[in-house]
Amino acid sequence: MKEKYYTLKELPLSERPYEKCEKSGAASLSDAELLAVIIRSGIRNERAVDVAARVLRHSAGYPGLIGLNHMNLNELKTIKGIGRVKAIQLSCIAELTKRMSKATNEGRLKMITPEAVAHYYMQDMRHLSREKVLLIMLDSKSKILKDMTISTGTVSSSLLSPREIFLNALKYEAVNIILMHNHPSGDPSPSREDILTTKRMKEAGNLIGIKLMDHIIIGDNKYVSLSEQGYI
């Protein structure tokens, strides 16, 4: 027997996210209602809002919408009511929010303050389950020439190669570099290894004339700048 799908149009006007948004703005919608606009249809005996609420409950151990950043397509498709197309739509929405956040902070990045740089990369790195080390290469005016992933480690550690870092910096003719990595625990406090690595990279950079401007550690919507803490 073919399943019946319940669309948003079958809801009373007062419960339809489209009409509610049109009347009071998108900010008036709950998280489940916002997702329901993307999901569009429910399944037998369930509205789109009900399916959306299930997505929020099945959030990879994270509260609500944050969980979308931690679920891949296969994980999304395990949720009842979420098939291939809906999983792709939700995955794209999660990626879109990251890019919007990055675009919002793009103008601030020209200042090259630790805060501006951290906020520019925050959404890309704050939800990662493994440590990732990013190399940001800058010209003489502190504009970005290139950024690239240097290593992806385990949950608790990453391997940094000074040789690889400075070979890439020379390749792109960088004058200054910034190192950035995340702490999956959400706590950006630097470890002893983070501090020692920073000092080693600073010394290596001084020898070849490429300045390490900062080493920024990303946590859950917060960061630590080792330059601000006096280690550089």
N, C-alpha and C positions, 0 to 999 in steps of 0.2 A: 504494500500500500504506500502510495506516495505521501511523503510528509507535507504537512501544511506549514507554510512559513507566515509568520505574523510580522507585517511591516509597520513602520512608524505611523503610516497613514491610518491604521486601524485603531490607534489609540485615541482617547478623547482629546479634544483640542488642547485642554489645559495640561495634558501630560505629554504632548508632542514636543520633543526638543527643538524642532525647526521653528514652530510657532512661538515657543517660549523664548528662543534666542532672538527672533524677530521683534518680539514685544519688549523684552527686557535686556537684551544683549547676551553675548556668549558667556560673560562672567556670571550670569544668573544660573547657568547649568551646572549640575553636579558632575563629578568626574565620570560617573556611569553614563549620564546623559550625553556628555561630550563624546565618549567612546561609541555610544549608540548611534550617533550621527554618522560615524565612520562605518560601523558594522552594518547599519541600515535594516537588516532583517533578523528575526529571531528564529526559533525552531518550534516544533509542536509544543503547545502549552506554555511557551515562554516568549516574552517580548524581547526585542533587541536590547532594551535596558537591562533585562535579567541576564542575558548573555554577557553584556558588558560588565555587570557586577561580578560575574563569575571570573572574568579576566582579571579584575582588580583583586579578587581573593586569591587567585592563582598567580601570585606575583613574585615567584622565585625567592620567597623568604624576605622580600622587601615590601614596605607599605605602599599600597595603592599604585599610582601611576609610575612610580620609580621602578617597579618591577618590569615594565615594558623594556627598559634599557638593559635588562639582564636576561631576557628570553629570546632565543633564536627562533627561526621559523618552525623547526620540528617541535620545540617545546610549546609554542603557541598552538600548533595543530593538535596537541593532546587535549586541549580544553574543549569540552563539549560545546558545540555550536560554532566552533572556529575551524573552518576548512582552509584550503590552500589560499584562496583569494583574500579572505579576511585576515589570515596570518600575514600575508604580504602587505596588506593595507596598514595593519597595526605596526609592523616592522618599519615601514616607510614613515609613518607618523613619528615614531620614536627617533628615527634618524633626522627627520625634518626639524624637530625641536632642538636637537644638538646643533644643527647648522644655523638655525635662527639665532640661538644664543651666541654662537661664534661670530655671526655677522654683526650682531648688536655690539659686540666688544671690539670689532675690527678697527674702528677709528681710534679707540683708546690705546691700541697696541703700539701706535706710532710713538707714544710717550716712552715706551720701553721701561716702565716701572714694573717691579715685581707683581703688583696688583693687577695691572693691565694684562701682562703676559699670562698670569695664572687664570684670570677670568676668561681669557680668549680660548684657552685649552681645557677649561674646567669640565665642561659637559662631555668632552671626548674621553676624559680620563678618570673622572670621579667614580664611574660605575664599573670599571674593569675588575675582573676577578683575579687577574694576575698582574704582577708588576711589569710595566712597560717603560723603557727609557727612551726619551725623545731628545734628539739633537736639533737645536734651533740655531741656524747660521745667519749671521748678520753682516751687513756691509759697514763701511766707515761712518755712515749716517744712522746706524742702528736700525736699518730697515731689513726685513726678512728676505734672505736670498733663497732659503730652502729649509724645510723641516723634514725630519725623517726618523723612523723608528730604528734605534740601534740594537736593542735587544728586548725580548719578551721572556721574563723569567717565570719562576714558580710563584706560589702564593706569597712567599716571604722573602724572596731574593731575586736579584738580577745580576747578570754578568756584564761588566763594563770593560771594553777593550780600548785603552787610550790610543792604540795604533789605529783602530778603525775610526775612532772619533776624529782624530786629527788628519787622517788621510782624506776623509770626506770634507773636512773644513778647508783643506788645501785645494781639493778638487773644485769646490765652489767658490774659491777665493774669498773665504770669510775672513773678516778682520776680528770679529768678536763671536763668541758662542754662548749659548745658554743651555744647560742641561736641565731636563725635567723628568721626573718619574712619579708614579703614583704609589700610594700605600693602600692595598685592598682593604685593610682593616678600617679605613676611614680616618685614622689618626695620622696626620702628616708630620708628627714629631720625628726629627732626624735620628737615625741610629748611629752608633759608633762607626759602623761601616760606611754609612752615608757621609759622615764628616771626613773620615780618612780618604775616601774616594775623591771627595771634593778638593781636598788639599793636594792630592796627587795630580789631579787634572789641572789644577791651577798652576802647579810647578811645571808640568809638561808644556802647557800652553805658553808660559813665560819664556821657555827655552826656544820655542820656534816662532814667537811673535804673534800668537793668537790668544787674545785675552778671554778667559772664562769670566763672563760678567755675573753669572748667577747659577745656582743650582736650586731649582724650585721643586718642592715635594707637594704633590696634590693629595688631599684627603677628601672626605665627603663634604663638598661645598666649602672647604677651607684649605689653606695652603701655608707652607712655611718657606721663606726665602733664606737660604744659608748666607746670602750676601747681607741681608738685613740683620742676621744674627751674628755677623762679624767673622764668619769663617772664610770669607773671600776678601 
